[in-house]
């Protein structure tokens, strides 16, 4: 008998998904829970497992196709004798047999050449034109990661460059010893030529003073009719080459607006046109924070944790949210109620190859710096590898975005709807500050706080920022 497998709701309320990559071929045996296809939703790429044991009888969607949830994407033969799919399988078998008989050796090789790779690795391989079956996985289990693909691509590029010959072909000497590129004409004030040559130059529209020549007459440059004709041909050839280049080159490229990019756009549009944004900018002296983090970094490293500034900021933000609860809230428009939240789930905006994602660290108020670092690093890695689960990006009450990582100081962050505020961090720079009447260099971080002005006033935003500054300026307060 056969089992028609419909595209399931691989997220929460997902309406459709893009078939990114099939992991099985027609005729492949599969086991229950074995991943058979990678599907991209509006948040992530997920591997969809087989619901049954059997054999792949038919794939009903192509890679790159967007399929509504509930449509049949694959058919399994589950009885093992192929009777129920006799017509389909026989047709396929006949066509395959006519095209190319498969040997036992081929079948065995195909069965043993199954590639195990993360969805992000498969996507990256496609984008870079890498044959993923040629990539060696660094994971102990043999699973291929995106880093493995990058390393393979670099290695392949390096090998190719070693044996590359110059693409620039030398000029054919048969064209003449006096060959000059058409774009490099002479630039003389006076040129001698017979009247017939001047008439030819006029007919061809050629400036005779621009025609290259090694000939002279009475010590003056002398151009012949043959040189006029050769120069004209080179000019025409160059113009034709320019025309071909313009015709073959792509002036525009259209990229489908879908998947994560479309979701980001819709979320930004909804937030911007729902909540009236106001952004408060400020600076904070974080010299002591920099020193504290430097002191703790080695300790954290010995415990296997990479300690960044973000966990300190998260703790400072939560301390400020406790004092200013309207920044840890949302507006329920249906009931016209402001929902104040007594839990502190902080989202961290992460730039990925696919676009912006916001993993959420739950209950920040209950965790220490190292635990926050560990959880954040894990979620950020999963987001960049496109392996993060949808539920790991939900339930946030406040968001932090670190645009300073790319060198910026100020921005106007858009609130992660339905939250009521978002804090942007600028780059830490050394700036002059006056202390005890003297100008001294200090480490300074910029802050950009966007608020939903429907429920938060500017004065509250300023007070919240001052509290955050107080903790970042004196990180010892975070220990209380």
N, C-alpha and C positions, 0 to 999 in steps of 0.2 A: 504494500500500500504506500501511498505517498503522503507527505506532510507538507502543506503549503505554509511557509513561514512569513508572517506579515511583519513589516517594520514596527517594532514596539516603540512606546514612548520612552526613549532612553534618557529623558530628562524629567523635568517636572512641568507638564503641560506643553511639551514640545509638539509642534504641529507637523514638522517635516524635518528631513535630514538629508545631507548630501553624502552619496556613496563615495567615500574617499579612496578606498582600496579593498579589493576582494582578497581574502586570505586563503581561499580555496578555489579549486578549479572544478569544472564539471567532471564527475567520475571519481572525485576524491572521497575516500571514506572519512567520516567525521564521527566524533564522539560527543555525547551530551556535554554542554558547557565549553566545548572547544570554540575559540573565537573564529568566526567565519568571515566577518566583514568589519571594516572600520567606517563609522558614520560620524560625520561632523554635524553637530547641532549648533545652536546659536551661542554656545558657551565653550564647548570642548569637543575633542575627537574621542569617541568611545569605541571599544571593541564589542561587537554584538556576538554573543555565544549561540551555538546551536542548541535548540531545545530538545533534540532527540539524537539517538544513535542512528547512523544510516550512511547513505551515499548521496553526494550532491547530484541531483538529476537535472536541475536547470537553474540558471541565474537569470533573474528577470529585470535586472537593472545594470546599467553600465557605470563604471567609475566616472565621477563628475556629475552624475545625474541626481537631481533633487527629487526625493520620493516622499509623498505624504505618509504620515503615520497611519498604519492600517493597510497599506498596499502590500501585496505579496512581492517579496524581493528574491526569495529562493525556495526551491522545491527539493525536498529530500525523499529518497527512496528508503523506506524504513524496514522493508521485509527482507531485504538482502538478496532476493532472487530476481528482482528487476521486472516481475510480471506486471505490476500495476503501471509501470512506466514503459511498458514494452514498446509502444509506438514511438514515444519521444526518444527513448534511449537507443532504440534500433536505428532511428533516423540519424541521430547524432553519431552513433557508432559507424554507420555506413559511410557518412560523409567524412568522418575522420579517417576511416580506413582507406577511402579513395584518395584522400589528400596525402596522407603520410602514415604508412603502417607503423604502429608503435611496437618496438621490441620489448622483450621482458627486461632487458637491461635499462631501457629508457624509463620504464615504469618504476623500476627499483630506484633509479637515480632521482626521479622526481619525488618519490616518497621520502627519500633521505635528505633532499635538498630544501626542505621547508625552512623558511627564514623566520626567525623569531625577532621581532623588532618593535620598539615603542612606536605608537602612532606618529609622534613628532619626528622620529627618525625616518619613517617611511615618507612622510610629507617632505622633509628636508631633502631626502634622496631624490624625490621626483623633481623638486624645484631646481636642484643642482645637476640633474641629469646623471645621477650616480646609480649604477646597477647595485641594488642593495644586497643581492645575493653574493656579490663580490666583497662585501664589507665583513670584516672580522669583528665579532662582538667582544668588548673588553670585560663585560660582566662575567662573573664566574659561571653563570648558567648559559652563557653564549648569547644572551639577548643583546641586540644591537641598539645602541643609544644614538642620540643626535650628535654627541661628541665623536662617536666612532665614524659617523658619516662625514663629519667635517674633516676629521683626520685623514680619512680615505681620499676625500676630494683634494685635500692639500697635497697628499702624497702623489696622487695621480697627476696633478698639475705640475709638480716638481719634476716627476719623471718625464712628462711630456716636454717640458721646457728644456731638459738636458739634450734632447735629440732634435730640437726644432731648428730648422734652417730658416734663414731670413726669408720673409714673404716678399721682400722687395727684390724684384728681378733687375739685373743689370741691363742697361740700355743695349740694344742690338747695335753692334758696331757697324753692321752693314748699312745702317741708316745714314752713315756719313760721319766723317771726323768732325764736322762743324756742328753736330747736333747740339741744340740748345733747347731746354724746356720751353714750351710755348708760352708759359707765363713769365718767362724771363727774357723779354725782348731787350734790344739795345736801347740806349738813350743818348742819341747824338744830336748835335745842333745842326750839323751839315753832313750831307751824304751825296756822293756823286753817282750818277746813273745815266744811261742813254735815254733819249726821249721815249723809246718803246717800252723800256722798263718802268719809267714813271707812269706811262699810260696804263700799264698792267696793274701797277700798285693802286692807281686811282680806281680802276674797275673792280678790284678785289676789296677796296676799302681798307687798304693797309697803309700805315704810316711808314714811309720808307726809312725814316730815321730810327725806327724801332727794329728793323730787320737785321739780325746778326750777320756779320761778314768779317772774313780775315783778309779780304782783297783790298788793295789800295791802288789809287791812280793819282800820280803827282803828290803823293804823301797824304791824300785824303781817302777816307773810307769809300769803297766802291761796291755797289750792290748790283747783282745780275738778275735777269728774269728768272733763272732757275732758283735762286735764293728766295725771290718773292713767292714763287709757287710752293717751295718747301715750307716756308714760314706760314703761308696760308693753310696748308694741309694740317700743320701741327696745331694751329689755332682752332681749326674746325674739329679736329680730333679731341682737343681738350674740352671744347664746348659740349661735344656729344657725351664725353665722359661725365661732365658735370650734370647734364640732363639725366643720364642714366642713374647717377647717384641719388638725385632728387626723387626720381620715380620709384626706386627700389627702397629707399630709406623710409622708415615709419616716423611720421611727424606726430602721430597720436597713437595712444594705446588705450583700449577700453578694458577695464577690470570689473568683473561682476561685483555688484554691491550686495553682498549676501553674507550669511554666516555670522561670525563674531563681529566683523566690521559693521554690518547692518544693525546688529543688536546694540553695539556701542553707540552708533549714530542715533538710533531711536531713543535710547536711554538718555543721551545728552539733550536731545530735542525736548523730550518730555520734561526733564528737570529744568532746563533753561526757560521754557515757556509756561511752566507751572509755578515754580517758586521764584519770586523776585529776588535776584541775587544782589548782595552787597558784599564787597571784599574789603577787609581791614588788613592793612600792611604794617609790619613792625620789624624791629631788629632786636636780637638778644645776644648778650655777651656770653659765649659758651666756653670761655677759656678753661674754667675749672672742669667742665664736662669733658672737654678734649683730654685733659690730664687724667681724669678719673677713668675714662674709657681706655686710655693707653696703659694705665696701671693694671686694669682688669683683663685686658685683651689676652695677655699671655696665660693667665690663669684659666680663662675660658678655653683657650686653644688646647691646653693640657687636658681639658675635659672633653675635647672633641667638638667644641662649639666655636663658631666664628661670630665674634661679638661686634656688632655695628652700633651706630648711634640710635637706630630706630627703636630698640627696646626701651631706652631711656626716654625717648620722646613719647612712646606709648604710655609709659607710667606717668609722665608729667601730664599728658592729655587726660588720662583717667582721673587723676587728682583734681584737675580743673573741672572736668565734667561733673564731679560730685558737688562742687561748689556752684556750678551753673547748669542745672539739669535740663534747661530748655535746649541746650546744644546736644543733648543725648535724647532727642525726642523726634517724633514725626507728627504730621498733621493728618488726621483722619478726616478727609473732606466729606465722606458720606455721612458721618455722624456729627461733623463739625466739633471734633474733640482733639485736643492736643494730647498725644500719648507720651507720657514721660516714662522712660525705661530705667529700671533699677538694676540693670545688668549692663556690662560694658564689653561689647564685642567690636573690636576695632578692625576695620578693613585696611589693607595696605595695597595701594594701587601699584600694579606691576606692569611694566612695558614688556610685551612679548612680540615675537615675530608675527603673531596673528592679530595683535592689537592689545588694548588695555584690558587687564583682568584685575579683579579685586578679591584676593583670598582674605578670609576673615579669621582672626584669632579670637576665640571665645574666652570670656571671663578673664580679661587681662588683669583685672584688679586682684585676682587670686593667684597670680603666677609671678615667679621671680624672673630676673633678667635673663638668666641662662635658659630657663624653660621657654621664655618668650622667643629668645634668639633661635633656639632649636626648632620650635614649631614654625616660626616665620620662615626660616631658611628652607625647611622642608616644603612648605606650601608654595613659596616662591619658585623653587625648583620644579615642583609639579606643574605650576602654571606655565612656566617657560617651556616645559617638555610637553605641554598640552595633555597632561595626564591627571589634571585636577578634577575632582568630582564637583558636580553642580552644587551639592549641599555644602561644600567647603567654601563656597563664595556667597552664601546666603546668611541672613540673620544679623548682618552688621548694624551697629547703632551709630557709628561715627567712622569717618574715613580719613586716612593720612596719605598724602601723595608727595613723593620726594622728587620734584623736578630738578633740584639742585644736583642730582646725580649726573645730569648731562650739562651742568655748568650754569644754570639759570639762577637768578636771585629772586625775582618777583613774578607772580602769575595771577591769573584769575581762575582758580579751580572751580569746576562745575560740580555742584552737590550731587552725591550719589543718591538719587531719589529712591525711597521717600525720607531719607535722613534729613536732618535740618542744618547740618554744617559739615564743612570739610576743611582740613588744615593742610596747606602746602608748605613744604620745607625748601628753602633755597640753599645754595652752596655755602659751606663754611669758608669764610675768607678772613685773612688778617687785615684789620682796619685800625686806624688810629682812634684812641679813646682818651679822654681827659680823666686822670685819676690823681687825686690829691694835688691838683693844680699842674700836673705834668702830662704831656702827651706820650702815651705808651702804646705799643702794638698789642692788640687783643684779637682773639678769635671770635668772629661775629657770624651768626646765622640769621637769615631773613625768614620771616613768617608771613604767609598770606592766608587769611581765614575768610572763606566765603560762607555766608549765612543765608537762611531763608528769612527774608525780612518780614514775612507775614507773622512769624511767631517770635522772632528775635530782634531786639532793638540794637542799634549801633553801640550804645553804651554797654550793653551786656556783652557784645562781641569784644569790645575793648577790655572789659574786666576779665573775661575768659582768657584772652591773650596775655594779659598781665600775669595771671596765675601760672599759665604755662611757662612764661618767661622766668618767673620766680623759681620754679623747680629746675629749669634748664640752666639758669644762672648759678644755682647752688644745688648740685645734684645730691648732696648729702641729705637734703630734705626728703628725697625719695626713700630713704631708709627708715623714716619715721612711720 
